[in-house]
C-alpha cells in the first residue's frame, strides 16, 4: 500500500471528485437542482440561455474557489491541531 503522501503526489486522492462524500441529502438536492435547471432552460430564449450559461460558469468558478479555500483552511487547522497535540508537554 502506498503512503498517503505518495497518493497525493500521484494525484490519486481527489476529494472534489470523490462521490462517496455526498450525503443522501446532497444527492437529493443535486437532483432537484438539475430538474429546476432543465425547467428554467426550457423557458428561456437563446439570448437568455447564453446569459444564464455565463452566470452558471461564473457560479461554478466561484464554488471551486470557495471549496479550495475551505480545504486549505481545514487542512491547516487539522495540521495545527495535530502539531499542538504532539507538542503539548503532558505531565
VENZI-V114076 format. One record per helix or strand. SS is the DSSP state (H for helix, E for strand). FROM is the first residue (numbers start at 1). TO is the last residue. If there is no record, write none. Layout:
ss = <SS/SS>
from = <FROM/FROM>
to = <TO/TO>
This chain:
ss = <H/H/H/H/H>
from = <4/15/19/24/46>
to = <9/17/21/43/87>
